[in-house]
Structures are given as C-alpha cells and as structure tokens.
Amino acid sequence: MIKLYGSLSPNVQKIIIALAELGLDHEFISINVHRGDNFSPEILKLNPLGKIPILIDTNGPGQEPITIFESGAILIYLSETYGGLLPVDRRARTQVIQWLMFQMSSVGPMWGQFNHFVRYAAEDVYGVERFTTTARKIYDQIDERLGVSPYLGGDEYSIADVATFPWVRVESKLFGDKYPAMRMNWEGHPNIARWCAEIERRPAVQKALIQIDALPSNRGTGSAEEEDRLTGRGAFALTLN
C-alpha cells in the first residue's frame, strides 16, 4: 500500500521511523543518488526536483494513489491520514509544526552544509567556520528547548522529534569522535542526551533502526561525473548570468 523511495539519508530515515511508529508496512525502493538514480525519468516523473524521499500511498484520499515528496510534507500527510504524532489541539499542533519547520529550515540544511564543507571542501576556511558556528548554535538551541520541554513540539513525542532525531544520530556517528558537541550523549548537552536515550528506547524506533542500519551508504560508488552532477560541480555547475 505504501512505497518509499529512499537511501540512508536522515531525511529518509525520519520517514522510516514515522511509518514504524504508525504501524504502517511499506515497500522500500533503494535509490543511489551517487550514481544518479534520482535523475532517472522514473524518479523525475514522481518528483521533478529529483530528490528523495518520495512516498506513494496507493490507497490515498478517495482511494486514489497519492505521491508526496519533501520529508516534512510526508510526515504531516502520514500523521493526518493515519492518526498519530501530531496533536489535534490547534495550539499544540502549531507548536509541533513550528519545530518541524525548524528541522526543515535549520537542522537539515545547515548541518548538511557543515557535512559538505568538512568532508569535501575543508580547504575553504570561511565555509567550514561559518557552518561549524551555525551547527553549534543549532545544537545549543535544541538542548535549550529540551530543557524546558520534554519533546521538541511540547509534552508529547511528535513528528518534530521524528524529523530531528535521525539527524542528531547520523551526525553523532559521522563526527562524534572528532567533535564532542555532536555526540548524542555529550555531557555538555544533557537535554539532548536525555531525549535521544528516550527515543532510542521506543519499540517502533528500535524496529526502524534495524532497517535503517541495514541500508548501504552508497558513498563513493558514483563516477567522478556522477558525483559532479550530484554536487553541482564541473560541467554541471550553473551561473546566474
């Protein structure tokens, strides 16, 4: 009934976790962005932006199939359609959605830029410093929020937590050995540590992490040309002229 096109990306992981939390089975179709699978005619027909995740619910509204891209939109759709992870009360719902948007606008994009510059452009001192500073600010903001609220969106676990947790976990695995502030259990961010431990104990999350940890990274599997296309370099670079 549900198909999920994705990879090991944190933005895909959040959907896997949400599906597990809502008790929804799905078929996973692996997309290797390093080899350009996301630019295939099939994927571009589903998402003209050429991005994953993409979710197809074959039993959508009116019993008609529906295709959704952008992970935040997918999370909202799943919660509204199948019930759960999103409060009905308007005030509580607004809190959850604004923290979901924080993940979409800050956590993902800014930590993603940090990842890129540290791993692929470390010689760019300005870029590394800029996004290291931004990444640390976001960690501090998350810890501050979790110091006054059990969960990001309020008193209850929600799609705001589902969206953010995979990013914290992935960054910890990638960079925790080198950067203590990025660890899930760093003593300097006690509220993040408490929150991560609580989420990891959830049965649905444990189930989802088994699937996630079995996914291949695919990093380094693309040709030089395919990697240039993915990152917009070389022959694929564009200008604003």
C-alpha positions as CSV (number, residue, x, y, z in Angstrom):
1,M,0.0,0.0,0.0
2,I,2.9,2.4,0.7
3,K,6.1,2.7,-1.3
4,L,9.1,4.6,-0.1
5,Y,11.9,5.7,-2.4
6,G,15.0,6.5,-0.4
7,S,18.5,6.0,0.7
8,L,20.4,6.2,4.0
9,S,19.8,10.0,4.2
10,P,18.4,11.3,7.6
11,N,15.5,12.7,5.6
12,V,14.6,9.2,4.5
13,Q,15.3,7.8,8.0
14,K,12.6,10.1,9.5
15,I,10.0,8.6,7.2
16,I,11.0,5.0,8.1
17,I,10.7,5.9,11.8
18,A,7.3,7.5,11.2
19,L,6.0,4.5,9.3
20,A,7.1,2.2,12.2
21,E,5.5,4.5,14.8
22,L,2.2,4.5,12.9
23,G,2.3,0.7,12.4
24,L,2.4,1.0,8.6
25,D,4.2,-1.5,6.4
26,H,5.9,-0.3,3.3
27,E,8.0,-1.4,0.3
28,F,11.4,0.3,0.3
29,I,12.9,1.1,-3.1
30,S,16.6,2.0,-2.8
31,I,17.8,5.0,-4.7
32,N,21.6,5.5,-5.2
33,V,22.0,9.3,-5.6
34,H,25.7,8.9,-6.0
35,R,25.1,7.1,-9.2
36,G,22.4,9.4,-10.4
37,D,19.3,7.2,-9.8
38,N,17.4,10.3,-8.6
39,F,17.8,11.8,-12.1
40,S,16.2,8.9,-13.9
41,P,12.9,9.5,-15.8
42,E,11.0,7.3,-13.3
43,I,12.1,9.4,-10.3
44,L,11.7,12.8,-12.1
45,K,8.2,11.8,-13.0
46,L,7.4,11.3,-9.3
47,N,9.4,14.3,-8.1
48,P,10.5,16.9,-10.7
49,L,13.1,18.2,-8.2
50,G,14.9,14.9,-8.4
51,K,15.1,14.4,-4.6
52,I,14.3,11.7,-2.1
53,P,12.4,10.7,-0.1
54,I,9.3,10.1,-2.2
55,L,6.3,8.3,-0.8
56,I,3.5,6.8,-2.8
57,D,0.3,5.8,-0.9
58,T,-1.7,3.6,-3.3
59,N,-4.7,4.0,-1.0
60,G,-4.7,7.7,-0.7
61,P,-7.6,10.2,-0.3
62,G,-10.7,9.0,-2.2
63,Q,-9.0,5.6,-2.5
64,E,-6.8,7.1,-5.2
65,P,-3.0,6.9,-5.2
66,I,-1.1,9.9,-4.0
67,T,2.6,10.8,-4.4
68,I,4.3,13.1,-1.9
69,F,7.8,14.5,-1.8
70,E,9.6,16.7,0.8
71,S,10.0,14.8,4.0
72,G,8.2,17.4,6.2
73,A,5.1,17.2,3.9
74,I,5.3,13.4,4.0
75,L,5.3,13.4,7.8
76,I,2.3,15.7,8.0
77,Y,0.5,13.6,5.5
78,L,1.1,10.4,7.3
79,S,0.1,11.9,10.7
80,E,-3.1,13.4,9.3
81,T,-4.1,10.4,7.3
82,Y,-3.3,7.6,9.7
83,G,-3.6,9.5,13.1
84,G,-0.7,10.0,15.5
85,L,2.4,12.0,16.1
86,L,0.5,15.3,15.6
87,P,-1.8,16.8,18.2
88,V,-5.4,17.7,17.3
89,D,-5.5,20.7,19.6
90,R,-4.6,23.8,17.5
91,R,-2.2,25.3,19.9
92,A,-0.3,22.1,20.5
93,R,-0.4,21.3,16.8
94,T,1.1,24.7,15.9
95,Q,4.0,24.1,18.4
96,V,4.8,20.8,16.7
97,I,4.7,22.1,13.2
98,Q,6.9,25.1,14.0
99,W,9.6,22.8,15.4
100,L,9.2,20.5,12.4
101,M,9.8,23.6,10.3
102,F,12.9,24.4,12.4
103,Q,14.2,21.0,11.5
104,M,13.4,21.5,7.8
105,S,14.8,25.0,7.6
106,S,17.7,24.9,10.0
107,V,18.8,21.5,11.3
108,G,18.8,19.7,7.9
109,P,20.1,22.4,5.6
110,M,22.7,23.9,8.0
111,W,24.1,20.6,9.3
112,G,24.1,19.4,5.7
113,Q,26.3,22.3,4.7
114,F,28.6,21.6,7.6
115,N,28.9,18.0,6.4
116,H,29.7,19.1,2.9
117,F,32.4,21.6,3.7
118,V,34.1,19.5,6.4
119,R,34.1,16.4,4.1
120,Y,34.5,17.8,0.7
121,A,35.8,21.4,0.9
122,A,37.9,21.5,4.1
123,E,40.3,23.9,2.5
124,D,37.5,26.6,2.4
125,V,38.2,28.0,5.9
126,Y,35.4,30.5,5.7
127,G,32.8,27.9,4.7
128,V,34.0,25.5,7.5
129,E,34.0,28.2,10.2
130,R,30.6,29.6,9.1
131,F,28.8,26.3,9.1
132,T,30.6,24.9,12.2
133,T,29.4,28.0,14.1
134,T,25.9,27.6,12.7
135,A,25.8,23.9,13.6
136,R,26.9,24.5,17.1
137,K,24.2,27.2,17.6
138,I,21.6,24.8,16.4
139,Y,22.8,22.1,18.9
140,D,22.6,24.6,21.7
141,Q,19.1,25.7,20.6
142,I,17.9,22.2,20.6
143,D,19.3,21.5,24.0
144,E,17.8,24.7,25.4
145,R,14.4,23.8,24.0
146,L,14.6,20.3,25.5
147,G,15.5,21.9,28.8
148,V,12.1,23.5,29.1
149,S,10.0,20.9,27.2
150,P,10.1,17.1,27.3
151,Y,10.0,16.9,23.5
152,L,10.6,19.5,20.8
153,G,7.0,20.1,20.0
154,G,5.8,20.1,23.6
155,D,4.7,17.5,26.1
156,E,4.2,14.7,23.7
157,Y,6.5,12.9,21.2
158,S,5.7,14.0,17.7
159,I,6.8,14.4,14.1
160,A,9.1,17.2,15.2
161,D,11.1,14.7,17.2
162,V,10.8,12.0,14.4
163,A,12.2,14.6,12.0
164,T,15.1,15.7,14.1
165,F,16.3,12.5,15.9
166,P,17.8,10.9,12.7
167,W,19.9,14.0,12.1
168,V,21.3,14.0,15.6
169,R,22.0,10.3,15.4
170,V,23.7,10.5,11.9
171,E,25.9,13.5,12.9
172,S,26.9,11.7,16.0
173,K,28.0,8.6,14.1
174,L,29.9,10.7,11.5
175,F,31.5,13.3,13.6
176,G,31.1,12.4,17.3
177,D,34.6,11.1,17.7
178,K,36.1,14.4,16.5
179,Y,33.5,16.9,17.7
180,P,32.2,16.2,21.2
181,A,29.3,18.6,20.9
182,M,27.9,16.4,18.1
183,R,27.7,13.3,20.3
184,M,24.2,12.0,21.3
185,N,25.4,11.6,24.9
186,W,27.6,14.6,25.3
187,E,27.6,15.9,28.9
188,G,27.5,19.5,27.6
189,H,24.1,18.9,26.1
190,P,22.4,16.9,28.9
191,N,18.9,17.5,27.5
192,I,19.7,16.2,24.1
193,A,21.3,13.1,25.7
194,R,18.1,12.5,27.8
195,W,15.9,13.0,24.7
196,C,18.0,10.7,22.5
197,A,18.0,7.9,25.1
198,E,14.2,8.1,25.5
199,I,13.7,8.0,21.7
200,E,16.1,5.1,21.3
201,R,14.1,3.1,23.9
202,R,10.9,3.3,21.8
203,P,10.0,-0.1,20.3
204,A,9.0,1.4,17.0
205,V,12.3,3.3,16.8
206,Q,14.2,0.2,17.6
207,K,12.4,-1.6,14.8
208,A,13.0,1.2,12.4
209,L,16.7,1.4,13.3
210,I,17.2,-2.3,12.3
211,Q,16.0,-1.4,8.8
212,I,18.0,1.8,8.7
213,D,21.3,0.3,9.9
214,A,21.0,-2.4,7.2
215,L,20.8,0.2,4.4
216,P,24.0,0.7,2.3
217,S,25.7,4.1,2.4
218,N,26.5,4.1,-1.4
219,R,29.1,6.9,-0.7
220,G,31.9,6.6,-3.2
221,T,30.0,4.4,-5.6
222,G,29.5,7.0,-8.3
223,S,31.8,8.0,-11.1
224,A,33.5,11.4,-11.0
225,E,31.0,12.7,-13.4
226,E,28.1,11.3,-11.4
227,E,29.5,12.9,-8.2
228,D,29.8,16.2,-10.0
229,R,26.2,16.1,-11.1
230,L,25.1,15.3,-7.5
231,T,27.0,18.3,-6.1
232,G,26.6,20.7,-9.0
233,R,30.3,20.9,-9.8
234,G,32.4,20.9,-13.0
235,A,30.3,20.5,-16.2
236,F,27.1,20.7,-14.1
237,A,27.9,24.0,-12.4
238,L,25.4,26.8,-13.2
239,T,25.7,30.5,-13.0
240,L,23.3,33.4,-12.6
241,N,24.5,35.2,-15.7
